[in-house]
C-alpha cells in the first residue's frame, strides 16, 4: 500500500480526496489502480499506478518486471473497457526523470493518439529523453 504523505498518487491509492474530490477508480487489484488522467491528452488517456510508492521508472530493477507486465495488461484492458476499440493509435509509456511531474511510478495508457495536439504530441513522443515506451523500459531494465 502506498505510504508517502505528500504524493497525490498515494492519496488516490489510499482513497483520500484530491482537491476535494474522490478519484473514480476504473480498475483496482492488490497491486495497482487505474483512473482517467486529470488533464487527458486524448479521449482515452488513463494512468496505471502501483499501490506501492515507487519513485520513478529510472529506479526500477529486474524485480519489478512482473509489476510492469501487469501494468501493461491493466492499461490494455482499461482502454478496451472504456470503449477504445483499435489496435492502432495507442501508446503506453512513462515520463523519465526529471521530466515527470509526479514522483510516483505511473504508466500512461493512451488511445486515439491521432487526437494528440501539437504540445501533447511532443510530450508523449516515445524515444525522447522525456518519455519512454513500455517496451523500451522493459529492455532497459533487463540490460541493467
DRENTORKOL-3810 file (N, C-alpha, C; in nm, 4 decimals):
REM DRENTORKOL-3810
@n.u->0.0848; n.v->-0.1177; n.w->0.0000; ca.u->0.0000; ca.v->0.0000; ca.w->0.0000; c.u->0.0893; c.v->0.1239; c.w->0.0000
@n.u->0.0457; n.v->0.2248; n.w->-0.0684; ca.u->0.1219; ca.v->0.3492; ca.w->-0.0764; c.u->0.1304; c.v->0.4135; c.w->0.0617
@n.u->0.2406; n.v->0.4855; n.w->0.0832; ca.u->0.2568; ca.v->0.5426; ca.w->0.2159; c.u->0.3181; c.v->0.6824; c.w->0.2182
@n.u->0.3398; n.v->0.7427; n.w->0.1036; ca.u->0.4006; ca.v->0.8749; ca.w->0.1023; c.u->0.2956; c.v->0.9816; c.w->0.1323
@n.u->0.3194; n.v->1.0636; n.w->0.2335; ca.u->0.2200; ca.v->1.1616; ca.w->0.2764; c.u->0.2034; c.v->1.2783; c.w->0.1798
@n.u->0.3016; n.v->1.3061; n.w->0.0961; ca.u->0.2937; ca.v->1.4225; ca.w->0.0082; c.u->0.2795; c.v->1.3834; c.w->-0.1382
@n.u->0.2281; n.v->1.2655; n.w->-0.1656; ca.u->0.2175; ca.v->1.2154; ca.w->-0.3019; c.u->0.0700; c.v->1.2036; c.w->-0.3414
@n.u->0.0306; n.v->1.2723; n.w->-0.4476; ca.u->-0.1084; ca.v->1.2694; ca.w->-0.4918; c.u->-0.1507; c.v->1.1285; c.w->-0.5324
@n.u->-0.0613; n.v->1.0506; n.w->-0.5920; ca.u->-0.0984; ca.v->0.9148; ca.w->-0.6304; c.u->-0.1145; c.v->0.8243; c.w->-0.5085
@n.u->-0.0345; n.v->0.8452; n.w->-0.4066; ca.u->-0.0542; ca.v->0.7710; ca.w->-0.2818; c.u->-0.1895; c.v->0.8075; c.w->-0.2207
@n.u->-0.2274; n.v->0.9346; n.w->-0.2298; ca.u->-0.3591; ca.v->0.9758; ca.w->-0.1808; c.u->-0.4696; c.v->0.9039; c.w->-0.2577
@n.u->-0.4569; n.v->0.8958; n.w->-0.3897; ca.u->-0.5584; ca.v->0.8276; ca.w->-0.4703; c.u->-0.5657; c.v->0.6804; c.w->-0.4319
@n.u->-0.4505; n.v->0.6163; n.w->-0.4203; ca.u->-0.4458; ca.v->0.4750; ca.w->-0.3814; c.u->-0.5130; c.v->0.4546; c.w->-0.2456
@n.u->-0.4912; n.v->0.5482; n.w->-0.1543; ca.u->-0.5455; ca.v->0.5378; ca.w->-0.0185; c.u->-0.6853; c.v->0.5965; c.w->-0.0054
@n.u->-0.7464; n.v->0.6337; n.w->-0.1187; ca.u->-0.8843; ca.v->0.6845; ca.w->-0.1237; c.u->-0.9027; c.v->0.8156; c.w->-0.0466
@n.u->-0.7980; n.v->0.8980; n.w->-0.0472; ca.u->-0.8049; ca.v->1.0311; ca.w->0.0123; c.u->-0.8581; c.v->1.1264; c.w->-0.0946
@n.u->-0.9418; n.v->1.2195; n.w->-0.0565; ca.u->-0.9924; ca.v->1.3171; ca.w->-0.1524; c.u->-0.8767; c.v->1.3996; c.w->-0.2077
@n.u->-0.8780; n.v->1.4221; n.w->-0.3381; ca.u->-0.7771; ca.v->1.5047; ca.w->-0.4046; c.u->-0.8483; c.v->1.6279; c.w->-0.4569
@n.u->-0.8049; n.v->1.7446; n.w->-0.4118; ca.u->-0.8727; ca.v->1.8708; ca.w->-0.4460; c.u->-1.0208; c.v->1.8645; c.w->-0.4112
@n.u->-1.0519; n.v->1.8011; n.w->-0.2990; ca.u->-1.1892; ca.v->1.7923; ca.w->-0.2514; c.u->-1.2758; c.v->1.6915; c.w->-0.3246
@n.u->-1.2151; n.v->1.6122; n.w->-0.4133; ca.u->-1.2932; ca.v->1.5164; ca.w->-0.4919; c.u->-1.2363; c.v->1.3761; c.w->-0.4778
@n.u->-1.3264; n.v->1.2800; n.w->-0.4880; ca.u->-1.2841; ca.v->1.1408; ca.w->-0.4911; c.u->-1.2482; c.v->1.1054; c.w->-0.6350
@n.u->-1.1389; n.v->1.0357; n.w->-0.6539; ca.u->-1.0969; ca.v->0.9929; ca.w->-0.7875; c.u->-1.1753; c.v->0.8678; c.w->-0.8259
@n.u->-1.2316; n.v->0.8680; n.w->-0.9469; ca.u->-1.3034; ca.v->0.7499; ca.w->-0.9944; c.u->-1.2021; c.v->0.6440; c.w->-1.0365
@n.u->-1.1980; n.v->0.5368; n.w->-0.9629; ca.u->-1.1073; ca.v->0.4259; ca.w->-0.9935; c.u->-1.1753; c.v->0.3372; c.w->-1.0973
@n.u->-1.1088; n.v->0.3176; n.w->-1.2104; ca.u->-1.1637; ca.v->0.2356; ca.w->-1.3181; c.u->-1.1254; c.v->0.0888; c.w->-1.3019
@n.u->-1.0147; n.v->0.0657; n.w->-1.2330; ca.u->-0.9688; ca.v->-0.0708; ca.w->-1.2074; c.u->-0.8853; c.v->-0.0689; c.w->-1.0804
@n.u->-0.8986; n.v->-0.1756; n.w->-1.0006; ca.u->-0.8164; ca.v->-0.1888; ca.w->-0.8804; c.u->-0.7972; c.v->-0.3355; c.w->-0.8487
@n.u->-0.6761; n.v->-0.3704; n.w->-0.8113; ca.u->-0.6466; ca.v->-0.5022; ca.w->-0.7570; c.u->-0.5477; c.v->-0.4837; c.w->-0.6435
@n.u->-0.4842; n.v->-0.5903; n.w->-0.6009; ca.u->-0.3936; ca.v->-0.5809; ca.w->-0.4849; c.u->-0.2654; c.v->-0.5025; c.w->-0.5139
@n.u->-0.2307; n.v->-0.4802; n.w->-0.6415; ca.u->-0.1030; ca.v->-0.4135; ca.w->-0.6716; c.u->-0.1149; c.v->-0.2802; c.w->-0.7439
@n.u->-0.2242; n.v->-0.2561; n.w->-0.8174; ca.u->-0.2352; ca.v->-0.1330; ca.w->-0.8974; c.u->-0.3762; c.v->-0.0750; c.w->-0.8939
@n.u->-0.3842; n.v->0.0520; n.w->-0.9301; ca.u->-0.5123; ca.v->0.1176; ca.w->-0.9592; c.u->-0.4991; c.v->0.1848; c.w->-1.0948
@n.u->-0.6132; n.v->0.2065; n.w->-1.1612; ca.u->-0.6149; ca.v->0.2779; ca.w->-1.2883; c.u->-0.7283; c.v->0.3796; c.w->-1.2850
@n.u->-0.7014; n.v->0.4957; n.w->-1.3436; ca.u->-0.8007; ca.v->0.6033; ca.w->-1.3451; c.u->-0.7700; c.v->0.6961; c.w->-1.4618
@n.u->-0.8666; n.v->0.7798; n.w->-1.4959; ca.u->-0.8501; ca.v->0.8740; ca.w->-1.6059; c.u->-0.7520; c.v->0.9838; c.w->-1.5643
@n.u->-0.6650; n.v->1.0236; n.w->-1.6568; ca.u->-0.5725; ca.v->1.1342; ca.w->-1.6308; c.u->-0.6527; c.v->1.2606; c.w->-1.6037
@n.u->-0.6089; n.v->1.3397; n.w->-1.5071; ca.u->-0.6809; ca.v->1.4620; ca.w->-1.4697; c.u->-0.6804; c.v->1.5660; c.w->-1.5828
@n.u->-0.5786; n.v->1.5615; n.w->-1.6681; ca.u->-0.5703; ca.v->1.6504; ca.w->-1.7844; c.u->-0.5470; c.v->1.5638; c.w->-1.9077
@n.u->-0.6511; n.v->1.4932; n.w->-1.9527; ca.u->-0.6323; ca.v->1.3967; ca.w->-2.0611; c.u->-0.5875; c.v->1.4620; c.w->-2.1920
@n.u->-0.4922; n.v->1.3961; n.w->-2.2571; ca.u->-0.4406; ca.v->1.4439; ca.w->-2.3849; c.u->-0.5235; c.v->1.3910; c.w->-2.5021
@n.u->-0.6025; n.v->1.2862; n.w->-2.4775; ca.u->-0.6932; ca.v->1.2286; ca.w->-2.5767; c.u->-0.8202; c.v->1.1844; c.w->-2.5033
@n.u->-0.9207; n.v->1.1413; n.w->-2.5790; ca.u->-1.0431; ca.v->1.0880; ca.w->-2.5176; c.u->-1.0121; c.v->0.9705; c.w->-2.4259
@n.u->-0.9112; n.v->0.8948; n.w->-2.4630; ca.u->-0.8722; ca.v->0.7764; ca.w->-2.3856; c.u->-0.7302; c.v->0.7957; c.w->-2.3333
@n.u->-0.7194; n.v->0.8540; n.w->-2.2148; ca.u->-0.5897; ca.v->0.8775; ca.w->-2.1501; c.u->-0.6050; c.v->0.8387; c.w->-2.0034
@n.u->-0.5430; n.v->0.7267; n.w->-1.9696; ca.u->-0.5557; ca.v->0.6703; ca.w->-1.8350; c.u->-0.4177; c.v->0.6514; c.w->-1.7732
@n.u->-0.4154; n.v->0.6446; n.w->-1.6422; ca.u->-0.2919; ca.v->0.6182; ca.w->-1.5691; c.u->-0.3069; c.v->0.4874; c.w->-1.4937
@n.u->-0.2023; n.v->0.4078; n.w->-1.4981; ca.u->-0.1950; ca.v->0.2853; ca.w->-1.4181; c.u->-0.0844; c.v->0.3084; c.w->-1.3163
@n.u->-0.1205; n.v->0.2983; n.w->-1.1889; ca.u->-0.0322; ca.v->0.3372; ca.w->-1.0794; c.u->-0.0169; c.v->0.2215; c.w->-0.9811
@n.u->0.1063; n.v->0.1827; n.w->-0.9494; ca.u->0.1230; ca.v->0.0797; ca.w->-0.8464; c.u->0.0827; c.v->0.1343; c.w->-0.7091
@n.u->0.0285; n.v->0.0478; n.w->-0.6263; ca.u->-0.0075; ca.v->0.0892; ca.w->-0.4913; c.u->0.1164; c.v->0.1156; c.w->-0.4069
@n.u->0.2216; n.v->0.0420; n.w->-0.4338; ca.u->0.3483; ca.v->0.0665; ca.w->-0.3644; c.u->0.4109; c.v->0.1938; c.w->-0.4195
@n.u->0.4600; n.v->0.2779; n.w->-0.3329; ca.u->0.5233; ca.v->0.4021; ca.w->-0.3779; c.u->0.6626; c.v->0.3708; c.w->-0.4337
@n.u->0.6718; n.v->0.3681; n.w->-0.5652; ca.u->0.7999; ca.v->0.3524; ca.w->-0.6348; c.u->0.8300; c.v->0.4861; c.w->-0.6999
@n.u->0.9494; n.v->0.5364; n.w->-0.6811; ca.u->0.9849; ca.v->0.6734; ca.w->-0.7186; c.u->0.9642; c.v->0.7038; c.w->-0.8675
@n.u->1.0237; n.v->0.6239; n.w->-0.9557; ca.u->1.0181; ca.v->0.6550; ca.w->-1.0991; c.u->1.0617; c.v->0.5333; c.w->-1.1795
@n.u->1.0420; n.v->0.5358; n.w->-1.3112; ca.u->1.0872; ca.v->0.4223; ca.w->-1.3927; c.u->1.2392; c.v->0.4041; c.w->-1.3880
@n.u->1.3087; n.v->0.5105; n.w->-1.3613; ca.u->1.4554; ca.v->0.5072; ca.w->-1.3582; c.u->1.5082; c.v->0.4224; c.w->-1.2420
@n.u->1.4291; n.v->0.4074; n.w->-1.1362; ca.u->1.4742; ca.v->0.3369; ca.w->-1.0159; c.u->1.4374; c.v->0.1892; c.w->-1.0157
@n.u->1.3695; n.v->0.1417; n.w->-1.1190; ca.u->1.3222; ca.v->0.0033; ca.w->-1.1208; c.u->1.4348; c.v->-0.0957; c.w->-1.1476
@n.u->1.4132; n.v->-0.2194; n.w->-1.1022; ca.u->1.5096; ca.v->-0.3274; ca.w->-1.1224; c.u->1.4378; c.v->-0.4472; c.w->-1.1858
@n.u->1.5124; n.v->-0.5519; n.w->-1.2096; ca.u->1.4541; ca.v->-0.6737; ca.w->-1.2669; c.u->1.3435; c.v->-0.7301; c.w->-1.1777
@n.u->1.3495; n.v->-0.7022; n.w->-1.0500; ca.u->1.2441; ca.v->-0.7472; ca.w->-0.9587; c.u->1.1088; c.v->-0.6845; c.w->-0.9912
@n.u->1.1091; n.v->-0.5749; n.w->-1.0653; ca.u->0.9859; ca.v->-0.5033; ca.w->-1.0986; c.u->0.9269; c.v->-0.5418; c.w->-1.2338
@n.u->0.9908; n.v->-0.6334; n.w->-1.3068; ca.u->0.9428; ca.v->-0.6681; ca.w->-1.4413; c.u->0.8007; c.v->-0.7253; c.w->-1.4383
@n.u->0.7686; n.v->-0.8068; n.w->-1.3405; ca.u->0.6327; ca.v->-0.8618; ca.w->-1.3289; c.u->0.5294; c.v->-0.7525; c.w->-1.3086
@n.u->0.5625; n.v->-0.6565; n.w->-1.2230; ca.u->0.4723; ca.v->-0.5431; ca.w->-1.1999; c.u->0.4494; c.v->-0.4661; c.w->-1.3301
@n.u->0.5570; n.v->-0.4405; n.w->-1.4035; ca.u->0.5436; ca.v->-0.3657; ca.w->-1.5289; c.u->0.4583; c.v->-0.4409; c.w->-1.6306
@n.u->0.4762; n.v->-0.5721; n.w->-1.6399; ca.u->0.3923; ca.v->-0.6519; ca.w->-1.7300; c.u->0.2455; c.v->-0.6426; c.w->-1.6884
@n.u->0.2213; n.v->-0.6466; n.w->-1.5589; ca.u->0.0845; ca.v->-0.6356; ca.w->-1.5076; c.u->0.0273; c.v->-0.4969; c.w->-1.5389
@n.u->0.1066; n.v->-0.3924; n.w->-1.5224; ca.u->0.0606; ca.v->-0.2566; ca.w->-1.5526; c.u->0.0200; c.v->-0.2448; c.w->-1.6993
@n.u->0.0983; n.v->-0.3044; n.w->-1.7887; ca.u->0.0646; ca.v->-0.3003; ca.w->-1.9314; c.u->-0.0671; c.v->-0.3744; c.w->-1.9569
@n.u->-0.0817; n.v->-0.4910; n.w->-1.8976; ca.u->-0.2050; ca.v->-0.5687; ca.w->-1.9147; c.u->-0.3265; c.v->-0.4896; c.w->-1.8655
@n.u->-0.3131; n.v->-0.4265; n.w->-1.7506; ca.u->-0.4222; ca.v->-0.3451; ca.w->-1.6959; c.u->-0.4511; c.v->-0.2274; c.w->-1.7887
@n.u->-0.3471; n.v->-0.1602; n.w->-1.8370; ca.u->-0.3669; ca.v->-0.0476; ca.w->-1.9286; c.u->-0.4410; c.v->-0.0890; c.w->-2.0543
@n.u->-0.4015; n.v->-0.2015; n.w->-2.1117; ca.u->-0.4706; ca.v->-0.2540; ca.w->-2.2313; c.u->-0.6180; c.v->-0.2807; c.w->-2.1993
@n.u->-0.6441; n.v->-0.3465; n.w->-2.0876; ca.u->-0.7818; ca.v->-0.3810; ca.w->-2.0505; c.u->-0.8665; c.v->-0.2576; c.w->-2.0214
@n.u->-0.8096; n.v->-0.1587; n.w->-1.9553; ca.u->-0.8846; ca.v->-0.0366; ca.w->-1.9251; c.u->-0.9211; c.v->0.0356; c.w->-2.0552
@n.u->-0.8290; n.v->0.0425; n.w->-2.1494; ca.u->-0.8615; ca.v->0.1047; ca.w->-2.2785; c.u->-0.9841; c.v->0.0376; c.w->-2.3410
@n.u->-0.9844; n.v->-0.0946; n.w->-2.3438; ca.u->-1.0969; ca.v->-0.1689; ca.w->-2.4024; c.u->-1.2249; c.v->-0.1454; c.w->-2.3222
@n.u->-1.2153; n.v->-0.1556; n.w->-2.1907; ca.u->-1.3339; ca.v->-0.1385; ca.w->-2.1054; c.u->-1.3935; c.v->0.0019; c.w->-2.1183
@n.u->-1.3102; n.v->0.0997; n.w->-2.1521; ca.u->-1.3586; ca.v->0.2365; ca.w->-2.1656; c.u->-1.3999; c.v->0.2709; c.w->-2.3089
@n.u->-1.4013; n.v->0.1698; n.w->-2.3963; ca.u->-1.4557; ca.v->0.1895; ca.w->-2.5301; c.u->-1.3556; c.v->0.2086; c.w->-2.6416
@n.u->-1.2266; n.v->0.2032; n.w->-2.6127; ca.u->-1.1267; ca.v->0.2138; ca.w->-2.7194; c.u->-1.1200; c.v->0.0787; c.w->-2.7888
@n.u->-1.1354; n.v->0.0787; n.w->-2.9237; ca.u->-1.1514; ca.v->-0.0476; ca.w->-2.9942; c.u->-1.0457; c.v->-0.0754; c.w->-3.0998
@n.u->-0.9420; n.v->0.0012; n.w->-3.1084; ca.u->-0.8433; ca.v->-0.0176; ca.w->-3.2150; c.u->-0.7129; c.v->-0.0731; c.w->-3.1598
@n.u->-0.6451; n.v->-0.1526; n.w->-3.2401; ca.u->-0.5103; ca.v->-0.1945; ca.w->-3.2026; c.u->-0.4080; c.v->-0.0904; c.w->-3.2460
@n.u->-0.4517; n.v->0.0033; n.w->-3.3265; ca.u->-0.3644; ca.v->0.1121; ca.w->-3.3725; c.u->-0.3879; c.v->0.2350; c.w->-3.2856
@n.u->-0.3022; n.v->0.3312; n.w->-3.2993; ca.u->-0.3189; ca.v->0.4603; ca.w->-3.2319; c.u->-0.3299; c.v->0.4493; c.w->-3.0803
@n.u->-0.2472; n.v->0.3595; n.w->-3.0224; ca.u->-0.2388; ca.v->0.3539; ca.w->-2.8771; c.u->-0.0918; c.v->0.3570; c.w->-2.8372
@n.u->-0.0688; n.v->0.4014; n.w->-2.7170; ca.u->0.0688; ca.v->0.4178; ca.w->-2.6694; c.u->0.0715; c.v->0.3957; c.w->-2.5186
@n.u->0.1760; n.v->0.3280; n.w->-2.4736; ca.u->0.1958; ca.v->0.3023; ca.w->-2.3309; c.u->0.3365; c.v->0.3482; c.w->-2.2958
@n.u->0.3485; n.v->0.4353; n.w->-2.1966; ca.u->0.4817; ca.v->0.4825; ca.w->-2.1629; c.u->0.4878; c.v->0.5590; c.w->-2.0324
@n.u->0.6100; n.v->0.6066; n.w->-2.0054; ca.u->0.6441; ca.v->0.6678; ca.w->-1.8769; c.u->0.7267; c.v->0.7934; c.w->-1.9007
@n.u->0.7008; n.v->0.8969; n.w->-1.8225; ca.u->0.7882; ca.v->1.0139; ca.w->-1.8267; c.u->0.9143; c.v->0.9823; c.w->-1.7463
@n.u->1.0277; n.v->1.0198; n.w->-1.8032; ca.u->1.1581; ca.v->0.9882; ca.w->-1.7469; c.u->1.2103; c.v->1.1071; c.w->-1.6678
@n.u->1.2542; n.v->1.0856; n.w->-1.5444; ca.u->1.3085; ca.v->1.1963; ca.w->-1.4648; c.u->1.4224; c.v->1.2683; c.w->-1.5374
@n.u->1.4278; n.v->1.3980; n.w->-1.5283; ca.u->1.3495; ca.v->1.4857; ca.w->-1.4404; c.u->1.2212; c.v->1.5371; c.w->-1.5049
@n.u->1.1725; n.v->1.4721; n.w->-1.6092; ca.u->1.0564; ca.v->1.5203; ca.w->-1.6835; c.u->0.9239; c.v->1.4622; c.w->-1.6336
@n.u->0.9241; n.v->1.4008; n.w->-1.5176; ca.u->0.7998; ca.v->1.3505; ca.w->-1.4596; c.u->0.7460; c.v->1.4532; c.w->-1.3606
@n.u->0.6175; n.v->1.4777; n.w->-1.3673; ca.u->0.5579; ca.v->1.5795; ca.w->-1.2806; c.u->0.5255; c.v->1.5255; c.w->-1.1417
@n.u->0.5105; n.v->1.3942; n.w->-1.1295; ca.u->0.4811; ca.v->1.3311; ca.w->-1.0008; c.u->0.5819; c.v->1.2186; c.w->-0.9791
@n.u->0.6469; n.v->1.2202; n.w->-0.8652; ca.u->0.7492; ca.v->1.1194; ca.w->-0.8355; c.u->0.6872; c.v->0.9961; c.w->-0.7714
@n.u->0.6020; n.v->0.9323; n.w->-0.8479; ca.u->0.5418; ca.v->0.8033; ca.w->-0.8129; c.u->0.5220; c.v->0.7354; c.w->-0.9476
@n.u->0.5799; n.v->0.6185; n.w->-0.9640; ca.u->0.5717; ca.v->0.5476; ca.w->-1.0903; c.u->0.4286; c.v->0.5458; c.w->-1.1427
@n.u->0.4116; n.v->0.5783; n.w->-1.2696; ca.u->0.2803; ca.v->0.5689; ca.w->-1.3336; c.u->0.2989; c.v->0.5505; c.w->-1.4834
@n.u->0.2151; n.v->0.4639; n.w->-1.5390; ca.u->0.2191; ca.v->0.4384; ca.w->-1.6825; c.u->0.1011; c.v->0.5093; c.w->-1.7480
@n.u->0.1308; n.v->0.5824; n.w->-1.8542; ca.u->0.0266; ca.v->0.6444; ca.w->-1.9346; c.u->-0.0236; c.v->0.5418; c.w->-2.0354
@n.u->-0.1539; n.v->0.5225; n.w->-2.0408; ca.u->-0.2184; ca.v->0.4388; ca.w->-2.1417; c.u->-0.3020; c.v->0.5328; c.w->-2.2278
@n.u->-0.2571; n.v->0.5520; n.w->-2.3500; ca.u->-0.3222; ca.v->0.6474; ca.w->-2.4398; c.u->-0.3837; c.v->0.5756; c.w->-2.5588
@n.u->-0.5091; n.v->0.6031; n.w->-2.5857; ca.u->-0.5750; ca.v->0.5577; ca.w->-2.7065; c.u->-0.6112; c.v->0.6786; c.w->-2.7898
@n.u->-0.6406; n.v->0.6586; n.w->-2.9164; ca.u->-0.6725; ca.v->0.7691; ca.w->-3.0062; c.u->-0.5579; c.v->0.8702; c.w->-3.0120
@n.u->-0.4358; n.v->0.8211; n.w->-3.0274; ca.u->-0.3201; ca.v->0.9117; ca.w->-3.0279; c.u->-0.3219; c.v->1.0078; c.w->-3.1454
@n.u->-0.4042; n.v->0.9808; n.w->-3.2462; ca.u->-0.4166; ca.v->1.0762; ca.w->-3.3567; c.u->-0.4825; c.v->1.2058; c.w->-3.3094
@n.u->-0.5451; n.v->1.2049; n.w->-3.1919; ca.u->-0.6079; ca.v->1.3246; ca.w->-3.1363; c.u->-0.5087; c.v->1.4151; c.w->-3.0619
@n.u->-0.3875; n.v->1.3680; n.w->-3.0411; ca.u->-0.2899; ca.v->1.4490; ca.w->-2.9676; c.u->-0.2661; c.v->1.5816; c.w->-3.0382
@n.u->-0.2764; n.v->1.6896; n.w->-2.9636; ca.u->-0.2450; ca.v->1.8209; ca.w->-3.0177; c.u->-0.0949; c.v->1.8395; c.w->-3.0274
@n.u->-0.0543; n.v->1.9519; n.w->-3.0795; ca.u->0.0874; ca.v->1.9797; ca.w->-3.1024; c.u->0.1712; c.v->1.9608; c.w->-2.9755
@n.u->0.1290; n.v->2.0225; n.w->-2.8662; ca.u->0.2037; ca.v->2.0155; ca.w->-2.7408; c.u->0.2101; c.v->1.8711; c.w->-2.6893
@n.u->0.0956; n.v->1.8027; n.w->-2.6903; ca.u->0.0918; ca.v->1.6661; ca.w->-2.6382; c.u->0.1644; c.v->1.5671; c.w->-2.7290
@n.u->0.1695; n.v->1.5934; n.w->-2.8592; ca.u->0.2480; ca.v->1.5057; ca.w->-2.9476; c.u->0.3925; c.v->1.5031; c.w->-2.9014
@n.u->0.4451; n.v->1.6184; n.w->-2.8652; ca.u->0.5816; ca.v->1.6251; ca.w->-2.8142; c.u->0.5948; c.v->1.5645; c.w->-2.6767
@n.u->0.4983; n.v->1.5917; n.w->-2.5909; ca.u->0.5036; ca.v->1.5445; ca.w->-2.4525; c.u->0.5006; c.v->1.3918; c.w->-2.4433
@n.u->0.4265; n.v->1.3284; n.w->-2.5345; ca.u->0.4108; ca.v->1.1831; ca.w->-2.5302; c.u->0.4774; c.v->1.1143; c.w->-2.6490
@n.u->0.5826; n.v->1.1748; n.w->-2.7017; ca.u->0.6584; ca.v->1.1160; ca.w->-2.8127; c.u->0.7603; c.v->1.0184; c.w->-2.7557
@n.u->0.7454; n.v->0.8915; n.w->-2.7923; ca.u->0.8395; ca.v->0.7921; ca.w->-2.7415; c.u->0.9745; c.v->0.8088; c.w->-2.8095
@n.u->1.0769; n.v->0.7562; n.w->-2.7447; ca.u->1.2118; ca.v->0.7657; ca.w->-2.7979; c.u->1.2763; c.v->0.9005; c.w->-2.7712
@n.u->1.2199; n.v->0.9756; n.w->-2.6799; ca.u->1.2756; ca.v->1.1057; ca.w->-2.6424; c.u->1.3352; c.v->1.0938; c.w->-2.5021
@n.u->1.4148; n.v->1.1912; n.w->-2.4619; ca.u->1.4698; ca.v->1.1854; ca.w->-2.3247; c.u->1.3632; c.v->1.2004; c.w->-2.2166
@n.u->1.2432; n.v->1.2450; n.w->-2.2518; ca.u->1.1410; ca.v->1.2715; ca.w->-2.1510; c.u->1.0283; c.v->1.1688; c.w->-2.1461
@n.u->1.0100; n.v->1.0872; n.w->-2.2499; ca.u->0.9008; ca.v->0.9888; ca.w->-2.2495; c.u->0.9489; c.v->0.8609; c.w->-2.3153
@n.u->0.9420; n.v->0.7512; n.w->-2.2392; ca.u->0.9897; ca.v->0.6228; ca.w->-2.2913; c.u->0.8734; c.v->0.5261; c.w->-2.3018
@n.u->0.8786; n.v->0.4417; n.w->-2.4036; ca.u->0.7734; ca.v->0.3425; ca.w->-2.4226; c.u->0.7866; c.v->0.2325; c.w->-2.3181
@n.u->0.6782; n.v->0.1613; n.w->-2.2998; ca.u->0.6799; ca.v->0.0478; ca.w->-2.2077; c.u->0.7854; c.v->-0.0540; c.w->-2.2525
@n.u->0.7887; n.v->-0.0824; n.w->-2.3815; ca.u->0.8836; ca.v->-0.1815; ca.w->-2.4341; c.u->1.0280; c.v->-0.1377; c.w->-2.4107
@n.u->1.0560; n.v->-0.0085; n.w->-2.4319; ca.u->1.1915; ca.v->0.0434; ca.w->-2.4096; c.u->1.2309; c.v->0.0237; c.w->-2.2638
@n.u->1.1381; n.v->0.0555; n.w->-2.1727; ca.u->1.1681; ca.v->0.0425; ca.w->-2.0300; c.u->1.1975; c.v->-0.1025; c.w->-1.9933
@n.u->1.1203; n.v->-0.1944; n.w->-2.0467; ca.u->1.1439; ca.v->-0.3364; ca.w->-2.0176; c.u->1.2844; c.v->-0.3773; c.w->-2.0639
@n.u->1.3225; n.v->-0.3376; n.w->-2.1835; ca.u->1.4552; ca.v->-0.3701; ca.w->-2.2361; c.u->1.5639; c.v->-0.3063; c.w->-2.1508
@n.u->1.5461; n.v->-0.1811; n.w->-2.1147; ca.u->1.6428; ca.v->-0.1073; ca.w->-2.0319; c.u->1.6671; c.v->-0.1804; c.w->-1.8998
@n.u->1.5597; n.v->-0.2217; n.w->-1.8344; ca.u->1.5722; ca.v->-0.2879; ca.w->-1.7046; c.u->1.6422; c.v->-0.4243; c.w->-1.7205
@n.u->1.6082; n.v->-0.4982; n.w->-1.8238; ca.u->1.6691; ca.v->-0.6298; ca.w->-1.8463; c.u->1.8187; c.v->-0.6179; c.w->-1.8702
@n.u->1.8637; n.v->-0.5046; n.w->-1.9261; ca.u->2.0053; ca.v->-0.4862; ca.w->-1.9573; c.u->2.0842; c.v->-0.4249; c.w->-1.8421
@n.u->2.0167; n.v->-0.3849; n.w->-1.7357; ca.u->2.0852; ca.v->-0.3225; ca.w->-1.6201; c.u->2.1823; c.v->-0.4212; c.w->-1.5579
END
